Amino acid sequence: IPKDFFKKLQKCLSKRGSRDNISVSDSEEKRDSIGVKRLSDARDEYTQIKPYAGMPKEVLVLYSSKARYRVPREILFWLTVCCTLALVAVTIAVIALSPKCLSWWQASPVYQIYPRSFKDSDGDGVGDLKGIKEKLDHFEYLNIKSIWISPFYRSPMKDFGYDVEDFRDIDPLFGTMKDFEELLATMHSKGLRLIMDFIPNHTSDRHRWFNLSRTRDPHYEDYYVWTDCKPDGPKPNNWVSIFGNSSWTYDEVRGQCYLHQFLKEQPDLNFRNPDVINEMIDIIHFWLDKGVDGFRMDAVKHMLEAPHMRDEPQVDPNKPPELVTTEWDLHSDYTTSQVGLHDILREFRAQMDIYSQEPGRYRFMVIESYDYEEVYKTMMYYGTKLEKEGDFPFNFYLLDLPQNTSGAWAKHLVHLWMGNMPKGKWPNWVVGNHDRTRISSSAGQLYVRAINMLLLTLPGTATTYYGEEIGMENINVTSASRDPQRSPLQWNANMNAGFNDKTNLTWLPLHPDYETVNVEAQMKDDGSVLAQYRFLNTLRQSELPLNRGWFCYVHTDANVFSYIRELDGLKRAFLIVVNFGKESVVTDLSSVRELPDELKVLMSTNKVNDGKVFPKSRIQTEVGEGLVIQYSTNTRFNPNHPEECYISEKACYLETIGILYKCQ
């Protein structure tokens, strides 16, 4: 007990005595008896060796100041401070070193719905928005998150919805605005994203703007491209429409000709008028306010024309002018990709970026422009390092795969994009759409599975046209050149293939193979086109080498196209071998020292070969067969072959703690 203990105790007791109305002036006998008793109690209390529950504050303070208690407490305090600071530092370092997460449009394929043909809910023979809502489970089954729906604006349907009468309304054929809002809300509740078609180049000739422009309303007079001409005289120049013949039509109301690069019922807007640009921005805002997740910008290269309106140069200068009737007869130097086009698209992008500031709601922009051999023009839609434009322009080069089914041709088409794409940009791949023959019809059923494998194992975002996941083919429709690839989706073997289960109506005939080629039947067959599509898509999204790793060419010949997908720091990698040729072949990869001597097939498009083991010197594939081979190695392919490899954003994997980090 400390020497001054009793003095402190007496002082304490005297204060307590005052509170209890016990005065020092009380009788000495009472004071002594109370003091002796309390002193005795205090001595008994303070002879405790360790602190105890319920001790007085004074005792607690006494003990807490002792080294044996003070030092551990201070050590714990500073350890807590140090650990907190270390945790903050590690968190900052992880954030700083981590590569950017893949956005929703990068993580999933984009699935194109042609709304007329997806699902009919009301029995009129035409698909609609409610029908799409009924079938959203299909996308959950396929693990698809991004859905692009072709136009459903109010329209006279001269071009199946690409002639828009009202950009802010739904055509009654497809439903109502309430149907759209319910579809969008249901999609979002399921984690799905909706991409709309946006058609800036033209409107319908029944649009309010056009009717006001043809009557020379002061505000709308220059909303379209007008020029002087006579009803029975020559056209203003030799420009021709995409659908053939002159792109000029005389309007009797206005007494001038208007430009239409598509149908005469689709007059071109005048984007040299700032009011037109502002109108289209307002429409973008309208749909983004509704909650739409992105836009496909349709036919953008046609948005501006040369103001001088001179004749286009002819491809064949010796061809008589009166025989120049198709777009292929002219070089289109004055009607496509004009100066100022990208400024407009960047303004659209800037407006969408405002909405992208909402957490978790990035707004996606994809651009459609068929530039054919002028691939450098397509690449400009990616934007620049300083100014964003599209997240990517559609890559249509794989649509030409059926022209020459061979390994060398497949690599050529892939490299046409990868070799010209700006560094750090994100690639994409398209093998079918509403304007092109289905790949199963153009390439043949023999190659459908291999093409789906190519689509889902190349780097970047795949786009799947409805029905490709089950290998649907064109129907035989001779009266309409673009309709064979638009037949109703084959859901089951029931009436109307499950497309319309209320009446015996379909807007186009069904393919006669629907009883065997349909979603329901293929869901029950683990070797079907649908099952393999689903497996490959799930594999792509779950495996880092496939969704964001290196892409490296390994081998190409007349039959086989082969490539590697790998990630630095991760032992697991994938070898893809696809036979696009006309014969069964054995591929020798013994010269590729980065590959192990034996390779096991994870998946083959010919299911009997799943799990088969090949020596790397003898990898056998049948015609139209594709192999996904998973292997493990400590040696990466890309450092030794940089000229054969591509990656959008380099990242490395730290296997010890299982994280990605930026690396050089």
VENGIRA-V498996 format. One record per residue. N is the residue number from 1. RES is the residue in three letters. PSI is psi in degrees with one decimal (NA if undefined). D_CENTER is the distance of its C-alpha to the mean C-alpha in whole Angstrom. Layout:
n | res | psi | d_center
N | RES | PSI | D_CENTER
N | RES | PSI | D_CENTER
//
This chain:
n | res | psi | d_center
1 | ILE | 132.8 | 76
2 | PRO | 153.1 | 76
3 | LYS | -38.7 | 80
4 | ASP | 16.1 | 79
5 | PHE | -48.5 | 77
6 | PHE | -32.6 | 80
7 | LYS | -44.8 | 81
8 | LYS | -37.2 | 77
9 | LEU | -42.4 | 77
10 | GLN | -40.2 | 81
11 | LYS | -41.2 | 79
12 | CYS | -43.9 | 76
13 | LEU | -33.4 | 78
14 | SER | -37.5 | 80
15 | LYS | -43.3 | 77
16 | ARG | -36.9 | 77
17 | GLY | -37.3 | 80
18 | SER | -41.5 | 80
19 | ARG | -28.7 | 77
20 | ASP | 15.6 | 79
21 | ASN | 28.8 | 82
22 | ILE | 115.2 | 84
23 | SER | 150.1 | 86
24 | VAL | -22.8 | 88
25 | SER | -3.1 | 91
26 | ASP | 173.2 | 91
27 | SER | 143.9 | 94
28 | GLU | -31.4 | 94
29 | GLU | -44.5 | 94
30 | LYS | -41.6 | 91
31 | ARG | -43.9 | 89
32 | ASP | -42.9 | 90
33 | SER | -41.5 | 90
34 | ILE | -44.0 | 86
35 | GLY | -44.1 | 85
36 | VAL | -42.0 | 87
37 | LYS | -46.1 | 85
38 | ARG | -36.9 | 81
39 | LEU | -41.0 | 82
40 | SER | -44.0 | 83
41 | ASP | -42.5 | 79
42 | ALA | -40.9 | 77
43 | ARG | -44.0 | 79
44 | ASP | -41.3 | 78
45 | GLU | -44.1 | 74
46 | TYR | 0.3 | 74
47 | THR | 2.8 | 75
48 | GLN | 135.2 | 72
49 | ILE | -35.9 | 70
50 | LYS | 155.5 | 67
51 | PRO | 156.0 | 65
52 | TYR | 160.4 | 65
53 | ALA | 136.3 | 63
54 | GLY | 9.7 | 65
55 | MET | 150.2 | 66
56 | PRO | 158.3 | 67
57 | LYS | -40.0 | 65
58 | GLU | -37.9 | 68
59 | VAL | -40.5 | 68
60 | LEU | -43.8 | 64
61 | VAL | -39.4 | 64
62 | LEU | -49.0 | 67
63 | TYR | -38.7 | 65
64 | SER | -21.2 | 62
65 | SER | -7.7 | 63
66 | LYS | 147.8 | 65
67 | ALA | -38.0 | 63
68 | ARG | -24.6 | 62
69 | TYR | -35.1 | 60
70 | ARG | -44.9 | 59
71 | VAL | -49.1 | 58
72 | PRO | -36.6 | 55
73 | ARG | -42.8 | 54
74 | GLU | -36.9 | 53
75 | ILE | -45.1 | 52
76 | LEU | -39.2 | 49
77 | PHE | -50.1 | 48
78 | TRP | -30.2 | 48
79 | LEU | -41.4 | 46
80 | THR | -43.8 | 43
81 | VAL | -46.9 | 43
82 | CYS | -42.6 | 42
83 | CYS | -40.0 | 40
84 | THR | -45.6 | 38
85 | LEU | -40.0 | 38
86 | ALA | -40.9 | 37
87 | LEU | -41.9 | 34
88 | VAL | -43.9 | 33
89 | ALA | -43.0 | 33
90 | VAL | -41.5 | 31
91 | THR | -45.6 | 28
92 | ILE | -42.0 | 28
93 | ALA | -42.3 | 28
94 | VAL | -43.6 | 25
95 | ILE | -43.3 | 23
96 | ALA | -34.9 | 24
97 | LEU | -16.5 | 24
98 | SER | 138.0 | 21
99 | PRO | 159.0 | 18
100 | LYS | 136.6 | 15
101 | CYS | 148.6 | 12
102 | LEU | 136.2 | 9
103 | SER | 169.0 | 7
104 | TRP | -33.0 | 5
105 | TRP | -10.1 | 1
106 | GLN | -29.3 | 4
107 | ALA | -20.6 | 6
108 | SER | 151.0 | 6
109 | PRO | 155.9 | 6
110 | VAL | 127.4 | 6
111 | TYR | 120.9 | 10
112 | GLN | 123.3 | 12
113 | ILE | 126.1 | 15
114 | TYR | 104.0 | 18
115 | PRO | -29.9 | 20
116 | ARG | -26.6 | 23
117 | SER | 6.8 | 23
118 | PHE | -58.9 | 21
119 | LYS | 128.8 | 23
120 | ASP | 122.0 | 27
121 | SER | -18.8 | 28
122 | ASP | 3.6 | 31
123 | GLY | 13.2 | 33
124 | ASP | 1.1 | 33
125 | GLY | -0.4 | 31
126 | VAL | 133.8 | 28
127 | GLY | 158.6 | 24
128 | ASP | 178.0 | 24
129 | LEU | -39.2 | 21
130 | LYS | -35.5 | 24
131 | GLY | -40.5 | 23
132 | ILE | -44.0 | 19
133 | LYS | -38.7 | 20
134 | GLU | -27.5 | 23
135 | LYS | 22.1 | 20
136 | LEU | -22.7 | 17
137 | ASP | -23.7 | 19
138 | HIS | -38.2 | 18
139 | PHE | -32.8 | 14
140 | GLU | -38.7 | 15
141 | TYR | -41.1 | 18
142 | LEU | -7.8 | 15
143 | ASN | 41.0 | 13
144 | ILE | 133.9 | 10
145 | LYS | -16.3 | 8
146 | SER | 120.6 | 6
147 | ILE | 122.4 | 9
148 | TRP | 124.3 | 10
149 | ILE | 124.1 | 14
150 | SER | 167.1 | 16
151 | PRO | 138.0 | 19
152 | PHE | 19.2 | 21
153 | TYR | 161.9 | 23
154 | ARG | 130.5 | 27
155 | SER | 147.7 | 28
156 | PRO | -9.8 | 31
157 | MET | 30.2 | 29
158 | LYS | -30.3 | 30
159 | ASP | 39.1 | 27
160 | PHE | 44.8 | 25
161 | GLY | -12.2 | 24
162 | TYR | 2.4 | 23
163 | ASP | 96.3 | 26
164 | VAL | 125.9 | 26
165 | GLU | -32.4 | 29
166 | ASP | 113.9 | 28
167 | PHE | -10.8 | 24
168 | ARG | 20.3 | 25
169 | ASP | 158.9 | 26
170 | ILE | 137.1 | 25
171 | ASP | 134.6 | 27
172 | PRO | -24.3 | 29
173 | LEU | -32.4 | 28
174 | PHE | -12.9 | 25
175 | GLY | -149.7 | 26
176 | THR | 172.1 | 27
177 | MET | -35.0 | 25
178 | LYS | -40.6 | 26
179 | ASP | -41.8 | 24
180 | PHE | -47.3 | 21
181 | GLU | -38.4 | 21
182 | GLU | -38.7 | 22
183 | LEU | -47.8 | 19
184 | LEU | -43.2 | 17
185 | ALA | -41.5 | 19
186 | THR | -40.2 | 19
187 | MET | -48.0 | 15
188 | HIS | -35.9 | 15
189 | SER | -22.4 | 18
190 | LYS | 5.3 | 16
191 | GLY | 19.5 | 13
192 | LEU | 152.0 | 11
193 | ARG | 144.6 | 9
194 | LEU | 125.3 | 10
195 | ILE | 126.8 | 9
196 | MET | 152.9 | 13
197 | ASP | 132.1 | 15
198 | PHE | 128.0 | 17
199 | ILE | 85.6 | 20
200 | PRO | -22.6 | 22
201 | ASN | -35.1 | 24
202 | HIS | 170.6 | 26
203 | THR | -177.5 | 28
204 | SER | 154.8 | 30
205 | ASP | -2.7 | 34
206 | ARG | 3.9 | 34
207 | HIS | 145.7 | 32
208 | ARG | -39.6 | 34
209 | TRP | -43.0 | 34
210 | PHE | -40.8 | 35
211 | ASN | -35.1 | 38
212 | LEU | -34.3 | 39
213 | SER | -40.5 | 38
214 | ARG | -21.1 | 41
215 | THR | 9.8 | 43
216 | ARG | 39.2 | 43
217 | ASP | 133.8 | 42
218 | PRO | -37.3 | 42
219 | HIS | -34.8 | 39
220 | TYR | 1.9 | 37
221 | GLU | -38.9 | 39
222 | ASP | 26.9 | 37
223 | TYR | -18.6 | 34
224 | TYR | 171.4 | 34
225 | VAL | 105.8 | 35
226 | TRP | 149.8 | 39
227 | THR | 160.2 | 42
228 | ASP | 141.4 | 45
229 | CYS | 170.0 | 46
230 | LYS | 147.0 | 49
231 | PRO | -32.0 | 48
232 | ASP | 13.9 | 50
233 | GLY | -175.2 | 50
234 | PRO | 156.5 | 48
235 | LYS | 159.7 | 44
236 | PRO | -32.2 | 43
237 | ASN | -171.0 | 42
238 | ASN | 13.1 | 40
239 | TRP | 138.8 | 37
240 | VAL | 155.4 | 35
241 | SER | 164.8 | 32
242 | ILE | -32.0 | 29
243 | PHE | 5.5 | 31
244 | GLY | 152.3 | 35
245 | ASN | -179.5 | 38
246 | SER | 144.6 | 38
247 | SER | 16.0 | 35
248 | TRP | 135.4 | 38
249 | THR | 134.2 | 40
250 | TYR | 134.4 | 43
251 | ASP | 118.1 | 43
252 | GLU | -30.6 | 46
253 | VAL | -47.4 | 45
254 | ARG | -27.0 | 45
255 | GLY | 26.0 | 47
256 | GLN | 170.4 | 44
257 | CYS | 144.3 | 41
258 | TYR | 152.2 | 38
259 | LEU | 138.6 | 35
260 | HIS | 111.7 | 32
261 | GLN | -5.0 | 30
262 | PHE | -129.3 | 29
263 | LEU | 158.8 | 31
264 | LYS | -20.2 | 34
265 | GLU | 6.9 | 33
266 | GLN | 72.6 | 30
267 | PRO | 138.8 | 32
268 | ASP | 135.1 | 30
269 | LEU | 154.9 | 29
270 | ASN | 95.5 | 31
271 | PHE | 5.6 | 29
272 | ARG | -2.1 | 32
273 | ASN | 115.0 | 33
274 | PRO | -28.7 | 31
275 | ASP | -34.3 | 32
276 | VAL | -43.9 | 29
277 | ILE | -44.6 | 26
278 | ASN | -37.1 | 27
279 | GLU | -44.4 | 27
280 | MET | -34.2 | 24
281 | ILE | -38.8 | 22
282 | ASP | -37.0 | 24
283 | ILE | -40.5 | 22
284 | ILE | -46.2 | 19
285 | HIS | -40.8 | 21
286 | PHE | -47.5 | 22
287 | TRP | -33.4 | 18
288 | LEU | -35.9 | 17
289 | ASP | -30.1 | 20
290 | LYS | -22.9 | 19
291 | GLY | 7.7 | 16
292 | VAL | 143.3 | 14
293 | ASP | -11.8 | 10
294 | GLY | 174.5 | 9
295 | PHE | 143.7 | 11
296 | ARG | 116.8 | 12
297 | MET | 113.2 | 15
298 | ASP | 136.3 | 17
299 | ALA | 43.1 | 20
300 | VAL | -26.2 | 20
301 | LYS | -14.6 | 22
302 | HIS | 1.4 | 25
303 | MET | -27.8 | 25
304 | LEU | 145.7 | 28
305 | GLU | 156.2 | 31
306 | ALA | 129.3 | 34
307 | PRO | -21.2 | 37
308 | HIS | -21.3 | 40
309 | MET | 34.8 | 39
310 | ARG | 161.9 | 41
311 | ASP | 142.9 | 40
312 | GLU | 146.3 | 38
313 | PRO | 138.0 | 39
314 | GLN | 143.6 | 40
315 | VAL | -43.1 | 38
316 | ASP | 100.3 | 42
317 | PRO | -21.8 | 44
318 | ASN | -3.4 | 47
319 | LYS | 132.6 | 45
320 | PRO | 132.9 | 47
321 | PRO | -33.8 | 45
322 | GLU | -14.4 | 46
323 | LEU | -0.2 | 44
324 | VAL | 100.1 | 41
325 | THR | -5.9 | 39
326 | THR | 161.9 | 35
327 | GLU | -23.4 | 32
328 | TRP | -11.1 | 33
329 | ASP | -13.0 | 37
330 | LEU | 158.5 | 35
331 | HIS | -9.3 | 34
332 | SER | 37.3 | 32
333 | ASP | -24.1 | 33
334 | TYR | -1.9 | 33
335 | THR | -2.1 | 31
336 | THR | 153.5 | 27
337 | SER | 48.2 | 26
338 | GLN | 157.7 | 28
339 | VAL | 132.5 | 29
340 | GLY | -19.0 | 27
341 | LEU | -47.5 | 24
342 | HIS | -27.4 | 22
343 | ASP | -40.5 | 24
344 | ILE | -45.0 | 23
345 | LEU | -35.7 | 19
346 | ARG | -30.5 | 19
347 | GLU | -40.9 | 21
348 | PHE | -44.7 | 18
349 | ARG | -42.1 | 16
350 | ALA | -38.1 | 19
351 | GLN | -39.5 | 19
352 | MET | -33.0 | 15
353 | ASP | -28.8 | 16
354 | ILE | -43.4 | 19
355 | TYR | -26.1 | 17
356 | SER | -11.4 | 14
357 | GLN | -17.6 | 17
358 | GLU | 125.9 | 17
359 | PRO | 129.7 | 17
360 | GLY | 11.8 | 13
361 | ARG | 52.0 | 12
362 | TYR | 134.8 | 10
363 | ARG | 121.7 | 10
364 | PHE | 143.9 | 7
365 | MET | 115.1 | 10
366 | VAL | 144.1 | 9
367 | ILE | 134.3 | 13
368 | GLU | 123.8 | 15
369 | SER | 111.2 | 18
370 | TYR | 107.3 | 20
371 | ASP | 0.0 | 22
372 | TYR | -125.0 | 24
373 | GLU | -12.1 | 26
374 | GLU | 62.4 | 25
375 | VAL | -26.7 | 22
376 | TYR | -30.7 | 23
377 | LYS | -40.0 | 22
378 | THR | -41.1 | 19
379 | MET | -22.5 | 18
380 | MET | -20.5 | 20
381 | TYR | -9.6 | 17
382 | TYR | -20.0 | 15
383 | GLY | -162.6 | 18
384 | THR | 179.0 | 20
385 | LYS | -26.4 | 21
386 | LEU | -27.0 | 22
387 | GLU | 125.3 | 20
388 | LYS | 151.3 | 16
389 | GLU | -114.2 | 15
390 | GLY | 152.9 | 12
391 | ASP | -34.8 | 9
392 | PHE | 152.7 | 10
393 | PRO | 146.8 | 12
394 | PHE | 137.9 | 12
395 | ASN | 106.2 | 14
396 | PHE | 6.3 | 17
397 | TYR | -28.8 | 19
398 | LEU | -12.1 | 19
399 | LEU | -21.8 | 20
400 | ASP | 2.3 | 23
401 | LEU | -40.8 | 23
402 | PRO | -14.7 | 26
403 | GLN | -26.3 | 28
404 | ASN | 84.6 | 29
405 | THR | 98.7 | 28
406 | SER | 159.4 | 29
407 | GLY | -40.7 | 28
408 | ALA | -39.3 | 29
409 | TRP | -39.6 | 27
410 | ALA | -45.1 | 24
411 | LYS | -39.9 | 24
412 | HIS | -46.0 | 25
413 | LEU | -38.3 | 22
414 | VAL | -43.7 | 19
415 | HIS | -24.0 | 22
416 | LEU | -35.0 | 22
417 | TRP | -52.0 | 18
418 | MET | -33.6 | 18
419 | GLY | -15.0 | 22
420 | ASN | -13.0 | 21
421 | MET | 134.0 | 18
422 | PRO | 146.2 | 19
423 | LYS | 135.2 | 19
424 | GLY | -1.8 | 16
425 | LYS | 168.2 | 13
426 | TRP | 123.1 | 10
427 | PRO | 170.8 | 11
428 | ASN | 163.5 | 10
429 | TRP | 135.6 | 12
430 | VAL | 131.5 | 13
431 | VAL | 2.0 | 16
432 | GLY | 154.0 | 17
433 | ASN | -174.0 | 17
434 | HIS | -11.6 | 19
435 | ASP | -5.3 | 22
436 | ARG | 149.5 | 22
437 | THR | 138.0 | 24
438 | ARG | 141.4 | 22
439 | ILE | -30.0 | 22
440 | SER | -25.0 | 24
441 | SER | -37.8 | 27
442 | SER | -39.3 | 27
443 | ALA | -28.6 | 26
444 | GLY | 147.0 | 28
445 | GLN | -25.5 | 28
446 | LEU | -27.1 | 29
447 | TYR | -0.1 | 26
448 | VAL | -47.6 | 23
449 | ARG | -40.5 | 22
450 | ALA | -38.4 | 22
451 | ILE | -39.7 | 20
452 | ASN | -37.5 | 17
453 | MET | -43.8 | 18
454 | LEU | -48.0 | 18
455 | LEU | -39.9 | 14
456 | LEU | -1.8 | 13
457 | THR | -9.6 | 15
458 | LEU | 157.8 | 15
459 | PRO | 148.9 | 13
460 | GLY | -162.2 | 9
461 | THR | 128.5 | 6
462 | ALA | 145.9 | 9
463 | THR | 126.1 | 9
464 | THR | 123.3 | 12
465 | TYR | 136.4 | 15
466 | TYR | 137.7 | 16
467 | GLY | -20.8 | 19
468 | GLU | -26.3 | 18
469 | GLU | -14.8 | 18
470 | ILE | 2.5 | 21
471 | GLY | 35.2 | 23
472 | MET | 148.2 | 24
473 | GLU | 166.6 | 26
474 | ASN | 151.3 | 27
475 | ILE | 167.1 | 30
476 | ASN | 91.4 | 33
477 | VAL | 111.6 | 33
478 | THR | -18.4 | 35
479 | SER | -16.9 | 36
480 | ALA | 118.8 | 32
481 | SER | -25.0 | 31
482 | ARG | 2.2 | 27
483 | ASP | -20.4 | 27
484 | PRO | -30.1 | 28
485 | GLN | 12.6 | 24
486 | ARG | 17.3 | 24
487 | SER | 158.9 | 26
488 | PRO | 143.5 | 25
489 | LEU | 137.5 | 23
490 | GLN | 99.0 | 25
491 | TRP | -39.5 | 25
492 | ASN | -172.1 | 29
493 | ALA | 8.7 | 32
494 | ASN | -170.8 | 34
495 | MET | 132.1 | 35
496 | ASN | 27.7 | 32
497 | ALA | 24.1 | 30
498 | GLY | -1.8 | 29
499 | PHE | -45.1 | 27
500 | ASN | 107.3 | 30
501 | ASP | 15.8 | 32
502 | LYS | -40.1 | 35
503 | THR | 170.8 | 36
504 | ASN | 52.4 | 37
505 | LEU | 135.8 | 35
506 | THR | 136.5 | 31
507 | TRP | -24.3 | 31
508 | LEU | 155.5 | 30
509 | PRO | 154.8 | 32
510 | LEU | 154.8 | 31
511 | HIS | 137.6 | 31
512 | PRO | -14.3 | 34
513 | ASP | 10.0 | 32
514 | TYR | -21.8 | 30
515 | GLU | -23.9 | 33
516 | THR | -32.2 | 31
517 | VAL | 91.0 | 28
518 | ASN | 163.6 | 26
519 | VAL | -48.1 | 24
520 | GLU | -45.3 | 27
521 | ALA | -40.9 | 29
522 | GLN | -23.5 | 26
523 | MET | -25.5 | 25
524 | LYS | -6.3 | 29
525 | ASP | 109.7 | 28
526 | ASP | -0.4 | 27
527 | GLY | 10.0 | 27
528 | SER | 168.6 | 26
529 | VAL | -42.9 | 23
530 | LEU | -45.4 | 21
531 | ALA | -39.9 | 22
532 | GLN | -37.4 | 21
533 | TYR | -47.5 | 17
534 | ARG | -43.9 | 17
535 | PHE | -46.2 | 19
536 | LEU | -40.1 | 17
537 | ASN | -42.7 | 13
538 | THR | -40.9 | 15
539 | LEU | -44.6 | 17
540 | ARG | -42.3 | 14
541 | GLN | -20.3 | 12
542 | SER | -15.0 | 16
543 | GLU | 119.1 | 17
544 | LEU | -42.4 | 16
545 | PRO | -31.9 | 18
546 | LEU | -33.6 | 15
547 | ASN | -18.2 | 12
548 | ARG | 15.8 | 13
549 | GLY | -173.6 | 17
550 | TRP | 148.1 | 19
551 | PHE | 121.3 | 19
552 | CYS | 128.2 | 23
553 | TYR | 136.3 | 25
554 | VAL | -45.3 | 27
555 | HIS | 138.9 | 29
556 | THR | 136.1 | 29
557 | ASP | -166.4 | 32
558 | ALA | -21.8 | 33
559 | ASN | -45.8 | 31
560 | VAL | 138.1 | 29
561 | PHE | 122.5 | 26
562 | SER | 141.4 | 25
563 | TYR | 163.4 | 23
564 | ILE | 143.6 | 23
565 | ARG | 120.4 | 20
566 | GLU | 164.1 | 21
567 | LEU | 131.7 | 21
568 | ASP | 132.0 | 24
569 | GLY | -14.0 | 26
570 | LEU | 125.4 | 25
571 | LYS | -33.0 | 27
572 | ARG | 133.6 | 25
573 | ALA | 171.7 | 24
574 | PHE | 136.1 | 23
575 | LEU | 126.1 | 24
576 | ILE | 127.2 | 23
577 | VAL | 118.6 | 26
578 | VAL | 129.2 | 25
579 | ASN | 102.4 | 28
580 | PHE | 8.9 | 28
581 | GLY | -159.7 | 31
582 | LYS | 6.8 | 34
583 | GLU | 157.7 | 36
584 | SER | 135.6 | 36
585 | VAL | 159.9 | 36
586 | VAL | 124.8 | 36
587 | THR | 130.4 | 34
588 | ASP | 111.3 | 36
589 | LEU | 26.2 | 34
590 | SER | -21.9 | 37
591 | SER | -11.0 | 37
592 | VAL | 91.8 | 34
593 | ARG | -18.3 | 35
594 | GLU | -14.1 | 32
595 | LEU | 143.8 | 32
596 | PRO | 163.6 | 34
597 | ASP | -31.7 | 37
598 | GLU | 140.2 | 36
599 | LEU | 129.7 | 32
600 | LYS | 131.2 | 31
601 | VAL | 120.8 | 29
602 | LEU | -42.0 | 26
603 | MET | 136.6 | 25
604 | SER | 146.1 | 27
605 | THR | -17.9 | 26
606 | ASN | 99.0 | 29
607 | LYS | -27.5 | 30
608 | VAL | -17.4 | 33
609 | ASN | 2.2 | 32
610 | ASP | 131.6 | 30
611 | GLY | -5.2 | 32
612 | LYS | 146.0 | 34
613 | VAL | 127.8 | 35
614 | PHE | 141.3 | 35
615 | PRO | 146.0 | 37
616 | LYS | -11.9 | 35
617 | SER | -9.2 | 38
618 | ARG | 74.2 | 37
619 | ILE | 111.7 | 34
620 | GLN | 136.0 | 35
621 | THR | 143.0 | 32
622 | GLU | 170.7 | 33
623 | VAL | 127.8 | 32
624 | GLY | 11.5 | 28
625 | GLU | 140.1 | 28
626 | GLY | 144.1 | 25
627 | LEU | 134.5 | 26
628 | VAL | 115.2 | 23
629 | ILE | 121.7 | 26
630 | GLN | 133.5 | 26
631 | TYR | 167.5 | 28
632 | SER | 135.3 | 29
633 | THR | 153.8 | 31
634 | ASN | -3.5 | 32
635 | THR | 118.4 | 31
636 | ARG | 149.0 | 28
637 | PHE | -38.5 | 28
638 | ASN | -34.4 | 26
639 | PRO | -29.8 | 29
640 | ASN | -9.3 | 31
641 | HIS | 57.2 | 29
642 | PRO | -29.6 | 27
643 | GLU | -12.2 | 28
644 | GLU | 2.8 | 26
645 | CYS | 150.0 | 23
646 | TYR | 147.6 | 20
647 | ILE | 142.3 | 17
648 | SER | -49.9 | 15
649 | GLU | 114.9 | 16
650 | LYS | 135.8 | 19
651 | ALA | 152.7 | 20
652 | CYS | 155.7 | 23
653 | TYR | 128.2 | 23
654 | LEU | 100.3 | 26
655 | GLU | -28.9 | 27
656 | THR | -34.5 | 30
657 | ILE | 1.4 | 28
658 | GLY | 45.0 | 25
659 | ILE | 156.4 | 23
660 | LEU | 146.9 | 21
661 | TYR | 156.0 | 22
662 | LYS | 140.4 | 22
663 | CYS | 162.8 | 25
664 | GLN | NA | 26
//
